[in-house]
Amino acid sequence: MFFDKLFKRKNKFPEKAKYKKGDFVNFRRRGELCFGYIYEAFEDKEGNITYTIQIGGQCPAFLYDWKEEEILGIKTKYY
């Protein structure tokens, strides 16, 4: 029973999140319009949703703690 709790995925995608896993989104980073892939979402104690966004393809990078207000919208959906 201990190992079941230890190896379970701790991040469950919040139901009230505007964007879902697998959405390509547009956002502004360093003054430029960029796009990325929604990788994870978290809900903090105040109820705000923050996202982890994956950018790049062959050698990806992750951008952590992007607020829902900072994301401009969905570019396309890819599943």
PyMOL Python script that loads the backbone (N, CA, C, O; Angstrom):
from pymol import cmd

cmd.read_pdbstr("""\
ATOM      1  N   MET A   1       0.824  -1.195   0.000  1.00  0.00           N
ATOM      2  CA  MET A   1       0.000   0.000   0.000  1.00  0.00           C
ATOM      3  C   MET A   1       0.871   1.263   0.000  1.00  0.00           C
ATOM      4  O   MET A   1       0.530   2.262  -0.633  1.00  0.00           O
ATOM      5  N   PHE A   2       1.980   1.205   0.706  1.00  0.00           N
ATOM      6  CA  PHE A   2       2.878   2.358   0.746  1.00  0.00           C
ATOM      7  C   PHE A   2       3.422   2.670  -0.645  1.00  0.00           C
ATOM      8  O   PHE A   2       3.496   3.833  -1.039  1.00  0.00           O
ATOM      9  N   PHE A   3       3.805   1.622  -1.394  1.00  0.00           N
ATOM     10  CA  PHE A   3       4.373   1.838  -2.719  1.00  0.00           C
ATOM     11  C   PHE A   3       3.342   2.359  -3.706  1.00  0.00           C
ATOM     12  O   PHE A   3       3.698   3.086  -4.634  1.00  0.00           O
ATOM     13  N   ASP A   4       2.067   2.005  -3.528  1.00  0.00           N
ATOM     14  CA  ASP A   4       1.020   2.550  -4.391  1.00  0.00           C
ATOM     15  C   ASP A   4       0.925   4.059  -4.243  1.00  0.00           C
ATOM     16  O   ASP A   4       0.792   4.777  -5.234  1.00  0.00           O
ATOM     17  N   LYS A   5       0.993   4.536  -3.022  1.00  0.00           N
ATOM     18  CA  LYS A   5       0.924   5.979  -2.791  1.00  0.00           C
ATOM     19  C   LYS A   5       2.209   6.671  -3.224  1.00  0.00           C
ATOM     20  O   LYS A   5       2.176   7.820  -3.665  1.00  0.00           O
ATOM     21  N   LEU A   6       3.326   5.993  -3.104  1.00  0.00           N
ATOM     22  CA  LEU A   6       4.605   6.579  -3.441  1.00  0.00           C
ATOM     23  C   LEU A   6       4.749   6.818  -4.942  1.00  0.00           C
ATOM     24  O   LEU A   6       5.277   7.853  -5.351  1.00  0.00           O
ATOM     25  N   PHE A   7       4.293   5.888  -5.761  1.00  0.00           N
ATOM     26  CA  PHE A   7       4.497   5.974  -7.192  1.00  0.00           C
ATOM     27  C   PHE A   7       3.306   6.506  -7.969  1.00  0.00           C
ATOM     28  O   PHE A   7       3.364   6.563  -9.197  1.00  0.00           O
ATOM     29  N   LYS A   8       2.230   6.897  -7.302  1.00  0.00           N
ATOM     30  CA  LYS A   8       1.104   7.497  -8.017  1.00  0.00           C
ATOM     31  C   LYS A   8       1.476   8.888  -8.476  1.00  0.00           C
ATOM     32  O   LYS A   8       2.253   9.586  -7.824  1.00  0.00           O
ATOM     33  N   ARG A   9       0.926   9.279  -9.582  1.00  0.00           N
ATOM     34  CA  ARG A   9       1.163  10.619 -10.099  1.00  0.00           C
ATOM     35  C   ARG A   9       0.459  11.616  -9.188  1.00  0.00           C
ATOM     36  O   ARG A   9      -0.746  11.513  -8.962  1.00  0.00           O
ATOM     37  N   LYS A  10       1.199  12.567  -8.672  1.00  0.00           N
ATOM     38  CA  LYS A  10       0.659  13.503  -7.700  1.00  0.00           C
ATOM     39  C   LYS A  10      -0.090  14.663  -8.344  1.00  0.00           C
ATOM     40  O   LYS A  10      -0.988  15.236  -7.727  1.00  0.00           O
ATOM     41  N   ASN A  11       0.269  15.016  -9.578  1.00  0.00           N
ATOM     42  CA  ASN A  11      -0.369  16.146 -10.234  1.00  0.00           C
ATOM     43  C   ASN A  11      -1.592  15.678 -11.011  1.00  0.00           C
ATOM     44  O   ASN A  11      -1.468  15.008 -12.037  1.00  0.00           O
ATOM     45  N   LYS A  12      -2.757  16.032 -10.522  1.00  0.00           N
ATOM     46  CA  LYS A  12      -3.979  15.795 -11.282  1.00  0.00           C
ATOM     47  C   LYS A  12      -4.368  17.127 -11.900  1.00  0.00           C
ATOM     48  O   LYS A  12      -4.374  18.158 -11.226  1.00  0.00           O
ATOM     49  N   PHE A  13      -4.685  17.099 -13.163  1.00  0.00           N
ATOM     50  CA  PHE A  13      -4.994  18.325 -13.883  1.00  0.00           C
ATOM     51  C   PHE A  13      -6.246  18.956 -13.280  1.00  0.00           C
ATOM     52  O   PHE A  13      -7.267  18.278 -13.165  1.00  0.00           O
ATOM     53  N   PRO A  14      -6.203  20.236 -12.890  1.00  0.00           N
ATOM     54  CA  PRO A  14      -7.368  20.890 -12.305  1.00  0.00           C
ATOM     55  C   PRO A  14      -8.540  20.940 -13.289  1.00  0.00           C
ATOM     56  O   PRO A  14      -8.348  21.204 -14.475  1.00  0.00           O
ATOM     57  N   GLU A  15      -9.735  20.690 -12.799  1.00  0.00           N
ATOM     58  CA  GLU A  15     -10.912  20.676 -13.674  1.00  0.00           C
ATOM     59  C   GLU A  15     -11.285  22.063 -14.161  1.00  0.00           C
ATOM     60  O   GLU A  15     -11.827  22.202 -15.257  1.00  0.00           O
ATOM     61  N   LYS A  16     -11.008  23.095 -13.371  1.00  0.00           N
ATOM     62  CA  LYS A  16     -11.404  24.444 -13.786  1.00  0.00           C
ATOM     63  C   LYS A  16     -10.345  25.151 -14.629  1.00  0.00           C
ATOM     64  O   LYS A  16     -10.458  26.349 -14.890  1.00  0.00           O
ATOM     65  N   ALA A  17      -9.321  24.418 -15.055  1.00  0.00           N
ATOM     66  CA  ALA A  17      -8.282  24.996 -15.907  1.00  0.00           C
ATOM     67  C   ALA A  17      -8.860  25.331 -17.280  1.00  0.00           C
ATOM     68  O   ALA A  17      -9.615  24.547 -17.856  1.00  0.00           O
ATOM     69  N   LYS A  18      -8.501  26.490 -17.787  1.00  0.00           N
ATOM     70  CA  LYS A  18      -8.998  26.950 -19.077  1.00  0.00           C
ATOM     71  C   LYS A  18      -8.386  26.153 -20.223  1.00  0.00           C
ATOM     72  O   LYS A  18      -9.064  25.848 -21.204  1.00  0.00           O
ATOM     73  N   TYR A  19      -7.110  25.816 -20.097  1.00  0.00           N
ATOM     74  CA  TYR A  19      -6.392  25.068 -21.126  1.00  0.00           C
ATOM     75  C   TYR A  19      -6.150  23.653 -20.627  1.00  0.00           C
ATOM     76  O   TYR A  19      -5.942  23.437 -19.433  1.00  0.00           O
ATOM     77  N   LYS A  20      -6.176  22.709 -21.520  1.00  0.00           N
ATOM     78  CA  LYS A  20      -5.988  21.304 -21.186  1.00  0.00           C
ATOM     79  C   LYS A  20      -4.622  20.833 -21.684  1.00  0.00           C
ATOM     80  O   LYS A  20      -3.981  21.498 -22.497  1.00  0.00           O
ATOM     81  N   LYS A  21      -4.198  19.697 -21.192  1.00  0.00           N
ATOM     82  CA  LYS A  21      -2.930  19.130 -21.623  1.00  0.00           C
ATOM     83  C   LYS A  21      -3.016  18.796 -23.104  1.00  0.00           C
ATOM     84  O   LYS A  21      -3.969  18.163 -23.558  1.00  0.00           O
ATOM     85  N   GLY A  22      -2.016  19.226 -23.844  1.00  0.00           N
ATOM     86  CA  GLY A  22      -1.989  18.976 -25.276  1.00  0.00           C
ATOM     87  C   GLY A  22      -2.362  20.174 -26.106  1.00  0.00           C
ATOM     88  O   GLY A  22      -2.319  20.097 -27.334  1.00  0.00           O
ATOM     89  N   ASP A  23      -2.730  21.290 -25.487  1.00  0.00           N
ATOM     90  CA  ASP A  23      -3.072  22.494 -26.235  1.00  0.00           C
ATOM     91  C   ASP A  23      -1.808  23.272 -26.583  1.00  0.00           C
ATOM     92  O   ASP A  23      -0.928  23.463 -25.743  1.00  0.00           O
ATOM     93  N   PHE A  24      -1.733  23.716 -27.830  1.00  0.00           N
ATOM     94  CA  PHE A  24      -0.681  24.646 -28.233  1.00  0.00           C
ATOM     95  C   PHE A  24      -1.213  26.050 -27.982  1.00  0.00           C
ATOM     96  O   PHE A  24      -2.298  26.405 -28.444  1.00  0.00           O
ATOM     97  N   VAL A  25      -0.449  26.840 -27.252  1.00  0.00           N
ATOM     98  CA  VAL A  25      -0.909  28.165 -26.857  1.00  0.00           C
ATOM     99  C   VAL A  25       0.101  29.228 -27.279  1.00  0.00           C
ATOM    100  O   VAL A  25       1.291  28.957 -27.443  1.00  0.00           O
ATOM    101  N   ASN A  26      -0.406  30.434 -27.446  1.00  0.00           N
ATOM    102  CA  ASN A  26       0.426  31.608 -27.715  1.00  0.00           C
ATOM    103  C   ASN A  26       0.626  32.367 -26.412  1.00  0.00           C
ATOM    104  O   ASN A  26      -0.275  32.436 -25.576  1.00  0.00           O
ATOM    105  N   PHE A  27       1.824  32.937 -26.247  1.00  0.00           N
ATOM    106  CA  PHE A  27       2.104  33.764 -25.074  1.00  0.00           C
ATOM    107  C   PHE A  27       3.264  34.686 -25.418  1.00  0.00           C
ATOM    108  O   PHE A  27       3.991  34.451 -26.383  1.00  0.00           O
ATOM    109  N   ARG A  28       3.428  35.728 -24.628  1.00  0.00           N
ATOM    110  CA  ARG A  28       4.520  36.677 -24.842  1.00  0.00           C
ATOM    111  C   ARG A  28       5.649  36.345 -23.880  1.00  0.00           C
ATOM    112  O   ARG A  28       5.450  36.195 -22.674  1.00  0.00           O
ATOM    113  N   ARG A  29       6.846  36.237 -24.458  1.00  0.00           N
ATOM    114  CA  ARG A  29       8.043  35.956 -23.667  1.00  0.00           C
ATOM    115  C   ARG A  29       9.159  36.838 -24.187  1.00  0.00           C
ATOM    116  O   ARG A  29       9.524  36.765 -25.360  1.00  0.00           O
ATOM    117  N   ARG A  30       9.700  37.673 -23.313  1.00  0.00           N
ATOM    118  CA  ARG A  30      10.782  38.604 -23.663  1.00  0.00           C
ATOM    119  C   ARG A  30      10.395  39.518 -24.816  1.00  0.00           C
ATOM    120  O   ARG A  30      11.228  39.844 -25.662  1.00  0.00           O
ATOM    121  N   GLY A  31       9.139  39.930 -24.851  1.00  0.00           N
ATOM    122  CA  GLY A  31       8.670  40.871 -25.855  1.00  0.00           C
ATOM    123  C   GLY A  31       8.318  40.257 -27.188  1.00  0.00           C
ATOM    124  O   GLY A  31       7.951  40.983 -28.112  1.00  0.00           O
ATOM    125  N   GLU A  32       8.415  38.947 -27.325  1.00  0.00           N
ATOM    126  CA  GLU A  32       8.099  38.295 -28.586  1.00  0.00           C
ATOM    127  C   GLU A  32       6.922  37.355 -28.400  1.00  0.00           C
ATOM    128  O   GLU A  32       6.679  36.852 -27.303  1.00  0.00           O
ATOM    129  N   LEU A  33       6.202  37.126 -29.477  1.00  0.00           N
ATOM    130  CA  LEU A  33       5.104  36.178 -29.462  1.00  0.00           C
ATOM    131  C   LEU A  33       5.665  34.776 -29.678  1.00  0.00           C
ATOM    132  O   LEU A  33       6.311  34.510 -30.692  1.00  0.00           O
ATOM    133  N   CYS A  34       5.418  33.888 -28.732  1.00  0.00           N
ATOM    134  CA  CYS A  34       5.925  32.517 -28.793  1.00  0.00           C
ATOM    135  C   CYS A  34       4.760  31.547 -28.692  1.00  0.00           C
ATOM    136  O   CYS A  34       3.644  31.933 -28.345  1.00  0.00           O
ATOM    137  N   PHE A  35       5.024  30.306 -28.992  1.00  0.00           N
ATOM    138  CA  PHE A  35       4.019  29.284 -28.783  1.00  0.00           C
ATOM    139  C   PHE A  35       4.664  28.101 -28.074  1.00  0.00           C
ATOM    140  O   PHE A  35       5.872  27.880 -28.160  1.00  0.00           O
ATOM    141  N   GLY A  36       3.844  27.366 -27.388  1.00  0.00           N
ATOM    142  CA  GLY A  36       4.315  26.207 -26.645  1.00  0.00           C
ATOM    143  C   GLY A  36       3.188  25.224 -26.406  1.00  0.00           C
ATOM    144  O   GLY A  36       2.056  25.426 -26.845  1.00  0.00           O
ATOM    145  N   TYR A  37       3.516  24.178 -25.713  1.00  0.00           N
ATOM    146  CA  TYR A  37       2.641  23.049 -25.466  1.00  0.00           C
ATOM    147  C   TYR A  37       2.331  22.999 -23.971  1.00  0.00           C
ATOM    148  O   TYR A  37       3.253  23.022 -23.156  1.00  0.00           O
ATOM    149  N   ILE A  38       1.077  22.932 -23.601  1.00  0.00           N
ATOM    150  CA  ILE A  38       0.706  22.835 -22.191  1.00  0.00           C
ATOM    151  C   ILE A  38       1.109  21.455 -21.690  1.00  0.00           C
ATOM    152  O   ILE A  38       0.639  20.436 -22.197  1.00  0.00           O
ATOM    153  N   TYR A  39       1.986  21.435 -20.690  1.00  0.00           N
ATOM    154  CA  TYR A  39       2.516  20.185 -20.177  1.00  0.00           C
ATOM    155  C   TYR A  39       1.854  19.784 -18.863  1.00  0.00           C
ATOM    156  O   TYR A  39       1.454  18.631 -18.699  1.00  0.00           O
ATOM    157  N   GLU A  40       1.735  20.726 -17.924  1.00  0.00           N
ATOM    158  CA  GLU A  40       1.109  20.473 -16.626  1.00  0.00           C
ATOM    159  C   GLU A  40       0.371  21.713 -16.169  1.00  0.00           C
ATOM    160  O   GLU A  40       0.623  22.817 -16.652  1.00  0.00           O
ATOM    161  N   ALA A  41      -0.541  21.520 -15.234  1.00  0.00           N
ATOM    162  CA  ALA A  41      -1.235  22.642 -14.612  1.00  0.00           C
ATOM    163  C   ALA A  41      -1.344  22.376 -13.119  1.00  0.00           C
ATOM    164  O   ALA A  41      -1.486  21.234 -12.682  1.00  0.00           O
ATOM    165  N   PHE A  42      -1.273  23.447 -12.351  1.00  0.00           N
ATOM    166  CA  PHE A  42      -1.367  23.348 -10.903  1.00  0.00           C
ATOM    167  C   PHE A  42      -2.343  24.400 -10.395  1.00  0.00           C
ATOM    168  O   PHE A  42      -2.519  25.451 -11.012  1.00  0.00           O
ATOM    169  N   GLU A  43      -2.963  24.109  -9.283  1.00  0.00           N
ATOM    170  CA  GLU A  43      -3.838  25.076  -8.623  1.00  0.00           C
ATOM    171  C   GLU A  43      -3.232  25.387  -7.262  1.00  0.00           C
ATOM    172  O   GLU A  43      -2.984  24.479  -6.469  1.00  0.00           O
ATOM    173  N   ASP A  44      -2.990  26.681  -6.987  1.00  0.00           N
ATOM    174  CA  ASP A  44      -2.407  27.047  -5.711  1.00  0.00           C
ATOM    175  C   ASP A  44      -3.493  27.213  -4.651  1.00  0.00           C
ATOM    176  O   ASP A  44      -4.671  26.973  -4.916  1.00  0.00           O
ATOM    177  N   LYS A  45      -3.094  27.618  -3.471  1.00  0.00           N
ATOM    178  CA  LYS A  45      -4.031  27.714  -2.346  1.00  0.00           C
ATOM    179  C   LYS A  45      -5.101  28.774  -2.559  1.00  0.00           C
ATOM    180  O   LYS A  45      -6.210  28.645  -2.039  1.00  0.00           O
ATOM    181  N   GLU A  46      -4.785  29.824  -3.318  1.00  0.00           N
ATOM    182  CA  GLU A  46      -5.752  30.891  -3.581  1.00  0.00           C
ATOM    183  C   GLU A  46      -6.720  30.519  -4.702  1.00  0.00           C
ATOM    184  O   GLU A  46      -7.697  31.233  -4.928  1.00  0.00           O
ATOM    185  N   GLY A  47      -6.471  29.424  -5.402  1.00  0.00           N
ATOM    186  CA  GLY A  47      -7.341  29.006  -6.497  1.00  0.00           C
ATOM    187  C   GLY A  47      -6.877  29.455  -7.865  1.00  0.00           C
ATOM    188  O   GLY A  47      -7.581  29.247  -8.854  1.00  0.00           O
ATOM    189  N   ASN A  48      -5.704  30.068  -7.943  1.00  0.00           N
ATOM    190  CA  ASN A  48      -5.152  30.488  -9.234  1.00  0.00           C
ATOM    191  C   ASN A  48      -4.527  29.296  -9.951  1.00  0.00           C
ATOM    192  O   ASN A  48      -3.919  28.430  -9.322  1.00  0.00           O
ATOM    193  N   ILE A  49      -4.680  29.261 -11.257  1.00  0.00           N
ATOM    194  CA  ILE A  49      -4.130  28.188 -12.066  1.00  0.00           C
ATOM    195  C   ILE A  49      -2.804  28.641 -12.674  1.00  0.00           C
ATOM    196  O   ILE A  49      -2.731  29.718 -13.266  1.00  0.00           O
ATOM    197  N   THR A  50      -1.765  27.834 -12.532  1.00  0.00           N
ATOM    198  CA  THR A  50      -0.486  28.087 -13.178  1.00  0.00           C
ATOM    199  C   THR A  50      -0.139  26.882 -14.043  1.00  0.00           C
ATOM    200  O   THR A  50      -0.516  25.749 -13.743  1.00  0.00           O
ATOM    201  N   TYR A  51       0.586  27.151 -15.120  1.00  0.00           N
ATOM    202  CA  TYR A  51       0.888  26.121 -16.104  1.00  0.00           C
ATOM    203  C   TYR A  51       2.390  25.944 -16.267  1.00  0.00           C
ATOM    204  O   TYR A  51       3.168  26.872 -16.043  1.00  0.00           O
ATOM    205  N   THR A  52       2.779  24.748 -16.658  1.00  0.00           N
ATOM    206  CA  THR A  52       4.112  24.474 -17.136  1.00  0.00           C
ATOM    207  C   THR A  52       3.995  24.322 -18.639  1.00  0.00           C
ATOM    208  O   THR A  52       3.221  23.499 -19.126  1.00  0.00           O
ATOM    209  N   ILE A  53       4.764  25.117 -19.379  1.00  0.00           N
ATOM    210  CA  ILE A  53       4.689  25.137 -20.834  1.00  0.00           C
ATOM    211  C   ILE A  53       5.986  24.579 -21.398  1.00  0.00           C
ATOM    212  O   ILE A  53       7.076  24.962 -20.976  1.00  0.00           O
ATOM    213  N   GLN A  54       5.857  23.677 -22.350  1.00  0.00           N
ATOM    214  CA  GLN A  54       7.023  23.111 -23.033  1.00  0.00           C
ATOM    215  C   GLN A  54       7.237  23.874 -24.327  1.00  0.00           C
ATOM    216  O   GLN A  54       6.316  24.020 -25.129  1.00  0.00           O
ATOM    217  N   ILE A  55       8.460  24.362 -24.529  1.00  0.00           N
ATOM    218  CA  ILE A  55       8.800  25.031 -25.784  1.00  0.00           C
ATOM    219  C   ILE A  55       9.931  24.247 -26.441  1.00  0.00           C
ATOM    220  O   ILE A  55      10.691  23.556 -25.762  1.00  0.00           O
ATOM    221  N   GLY A  56      10.038  24.353 -27.736  1.00  0.00           N
ATOM    222  CA  GLY A  56      11.074  23.645 -28.466  1.00  0.00           C
ATOM    223  C   GLY A  56      10.590  22.271 -28.892  1.00  0.00           C
ATOM    224  O   GLY A  56       9.544  21.801 -28.443  1.00  0.00           O
ATOM    225  N   GLY A  57      11.343  21.645 -29.740  1.00  0.00           N
ATOM    226  CA  GLY A  57      10.943  20.358 -30.272  1.00  0.00           C
ATOM    227  C   GLY A  57      11.926  19.270 -29.920  1.00  0.00           C
ATOM    228  O   GLY A  57      11.685  18.476 -29.011  1.00  0.00           O
ATOM    229  N   GLN A  58      13.030  19.228 -30.633  1.00  0.00           N
ATOM    230  CA  GLN A  58      13.984  18.152 -30.447  1.00  0.00           C
ATOM    231  C   GLN A  58      14.724  18.268 -29.116  1.00  0.00           C
ATOM    232  O   GLN A  58      15.048  17.256 -28.494  1.00  0.00           O
ATOM    233  N   CYS A  59      14.985  19.470 -28.689  1.00  0.00           N
ATOM    234  CA  CYS A  59      15.627  19.706 -27.392  1.00  0.00           C
ATOM    235  C   CYS A  59      14.728  20.655 -26.595  1.00  0.00           C
ATOM    236  O   CYS A  59      14.980  21.859 -26.564  1.00  0.00           O
ATOM    237  N   PRO A  60      13.685  20.126 -25.952  1.00  0.00           N
ATOM    238  CA  PRO A  60      12.686  20.991 -25.330  1.00  0.00           C
ATOM    239  C   PRO A  60      13.181  21.656 -24.049  1.00  0.00           C
ATOM    240  O   PRO A  60      14.122  21.198 -23.401  1.00  0.00           O
ATOM    241  N   ALA A  61      12.517  22.737 -23.717  1.00  0.00           N
ATOM    242  CA  ALA A  61      12.731  23.438 -22.460  1.00  0.00           C
ATOM    243  C   ALA A  61      11.369  23.642 -21.819  1.00  0.00           C
ATOM    244  O   ALA A  61      10.350  23.643 -22.510  1.00  0.00           O
ATOM    245  N   PHE A  62      11.343  23.814 -20.514  1.00  0.00           N
ATOM    246  CA  PHE A  62      10.094  23.997 -19.797  1.00  0.00           C
ATOM    247  C   PHE A  62      10.070  25.364 -19.136  1.00  0.00           C
ATOM    248  O   PHE A  62      11.051  25.792 -18.528  1.00  0.00           O
ATOM    249  N   LEU A  63       8.942  26.038 -19.261  1.00  0.00           N
ATOM    250  CA  LEU A  63       8.707  27.319 -18.594  1.00  0.00           C
ATOM    251  C   LEU A  63       7.710  27.052 -17.475  1.00  0.00           C
ATOM    252  O   LEU A  63       6.598  26.588 -17.725  1.00  0.00           O
ATOM    253  N   TYR A  64       8.102  27.340 -16.266  1.00  0.00           N
ATOM    254  CA  TYR A  64       7.295  27.010 -15.094  1.00  0.00           C
ATOM    255  C   TYR A  64       6.525  28.230 -14.595  1.00  0.00           C
ATOM    256  O   TYR A  64       6.949  29.370 -14.785  1.00  0.00           O
ATOM    257  N   ASP A  65       5.395  27.971 -13.958  1.00  0.00           N
ATOM    258  CA  ASP A  65       4.587  28.967 -13.243  1.00  0.00           C
ATOM    259  C   ASP A  65       4.095  30.106 -14.122  1.00  0.00           C
ATOM    260  O   ASP A  65       4.236  31.274 -13.761  1.00  0.00           O
ATOM    261  N   TRP A  66       3.522  29.778 -15.264  1.00  0.00           N
ATOM    262  CA  TRP A  66       2.897  30.781 -16.118  1.00  0.00           C
ATOM    263  C   TRP A  66       1.443  30.893 -15.718  1.00  0.00           C
ATOM    264  O   TRP A  66       0.713  29.902 -15.706  1.00  0.00           O
ATOM    265  N   LYS A  67       1.026  32.101 -15.390  1.00  0.00           N
ATOM    266  CA  LYS A  67      -0.351  32.328 -14.971  1.00  0.00           C
ATOM    267  C   LYS A  67      -1.295  32.256 -16.166  1.00  0.00           C
ATOM    268  O   LYS A  67      -0.902  32.488 -17.309  1.00  0.00           O
ATOM    269  N   GLU A  68      -2.540  31.931 -15.871  1.00  0.00           N
ATOM    270  CA  GLU A  68      -3.534  31.788 -16.928  1.00  0.00           C
ATOM    271  C   GLU A  68      -3.771  33.101 -17.661  1.00  0.00           C
ATOM    272  O   GLU A  68      -4.102  33.092 -18.846  1.00  0.00           O
ATOM    273  N   GLU A  69      -3.608  34.230 -16.978  1.00  0.00           N
ATOM    274  CA  GLU A  69      -3.824  35.532 -17.593  1.00  0.00           C
ATOM    275  C   GLU A  69      -2.717  35.888 -18.587  1.00  0.00           C
ATOM    276  O   GLU A  69      -2.944  36.696 -19.488  1.00  0.00           O
ATOM    277  N   GLU A  70      -1.537  35.307 -18.443  1.00  0.00           N
ATOM    278  CA  GLU A  70      -0.409  35.620 -19.311  1.00  0.00           C
ATOM    279  C   GLU A  70      -0.461  34.883 -20.640  1.00  0.00           C
ATOM    280  O   GLU A  70       0.265  35.238 -21.569  1.00  0.00           O
ATOM    281  N   ILE A  71      -1.298  33.873 -20.747  1.00  0.00           N
ATOM    282  CA  ILE A  71      -1.414  33.099 -21.982  1.00  0.00           C
ATOM    283  C   ILE A  71      -2.472  33.757 -22.855  1.00  0.00           C
ATOM    284  O   ILE A  71      -3.573  34.052 -22.390  1.00  0.00           O
ATOM    285  N   LEU A  72      -2.139  33.985 -24.117  1.00  0.00           N
ATOM    286  CA  LEU A  72      -3.024  34.736 -25.004  1.00  0.00           C
ATOM    287  C   LEU A  72      -4.133  33.905 -25.588  1.00  0.00           C
ATOM    288  O   LEU A  72      -5.220  34.433 -25.821  1.00  0.00           O
ATOM    289  N   GLY A  73      -3.920  32.642 -25.836  1.00  0.00           N
ATOM    290  CA  GLY A  73      -4.975  31.806 -26.385  1.00  0.00           C
ATOM    291  C   GLY A  73      -4.439  30.560 -27.042  1.00  0.00           C
ATOM    292  O   GLY A  73      -3.229  30.354 -27.136  1.00  0.00           O
ATOM    293  N   ILE A  74      -5.356  29.734 -27.494  1.00  0.00           N
ATOM    294  CA  ILE A  74      -4.997  28.469 -28.118  1.00  0.00           C
ATOM    295  C   ILE A  74      -4.619  28.707 -29.567  1.00  0.00           C
ATOM    296  O   ILE A  74      -5.325  29.400 -30.299  1.00  0.00           O
ATOM    297  N   LYS A  75      -3.498  28.126 -29.975  1.00  0.00           N
ATOM    298  CA  LYS A  75      -3.105  28.195 -31.369  1.00  0.00           C
ATOM    299  C   LYS A  75      -3.769  27.060 -32.135  1.00  0.00           C
ATOM    300  O   LYS A  75      -4.545  27.306 -33.058  1.00  0.00           O
ATOM    301  N   THR A  76      -3.480  25.850 -31.771  1.00  0.00           N
ATOM    302  CA  THR A  76      -4.117  24.666 -32.362  1.00  0.00           C
ATOM    303  C   THR A  76      -4.176  23.587 -31.287  1.00  0.00           C
ATOM    304  O   THR A  76      -3.543  23.715 -30.240  1.00  0.00           O
ATOM    305  N   LYS A  77      -4.915  22.553 -31.539  1.00  0.00           N
ATOM    306  CA  LYS A  77      -4.931  21.395 -30.654  1.00  0.00           C
ATOM    307  C   LYS A  77      -4.242  20.247 -31.357  1.00  0.00           C
ATOM    308  O   LYS A  77      -4.482  20.000 -32.539  1.00  0.00           O
ATOM    309  N   TYR A  78      -3.404  19.561 -30.649  1.00  0.00           N
ATOM    310  CA  TYR A  78      -2.698  18.423 -31.214  1.00  0.00           C
ATOM    311  C   TYR A  78      -2.802  17.270 -30.227  1.00  0.00           C
ATOM    312  O   TYR A  78      -2.363  17.392 -29.083  1.00  0.00           O
ATOM    313  N   TYR A  79      -3.366  16.178 -30.646  1.00  0.00           N
ATOM    314  CA  TYR A  79      -3.500  15.008 -29.771  1.00  0.00           C
ATOM    315  C   TYR A  79      -2.840  13.832 -30.400  1.00  0.00           C
ATOM    316  O   TYR A  79      -2.839  12.744 -29.825  1.00  0.00           O
TER     317      TYR A  79
END
""", "prot")
cmd.dss("prot")
cmd.show_as("cartoon", "prot")
cmd.util.cbc("prot")
cmd.orient("prot")
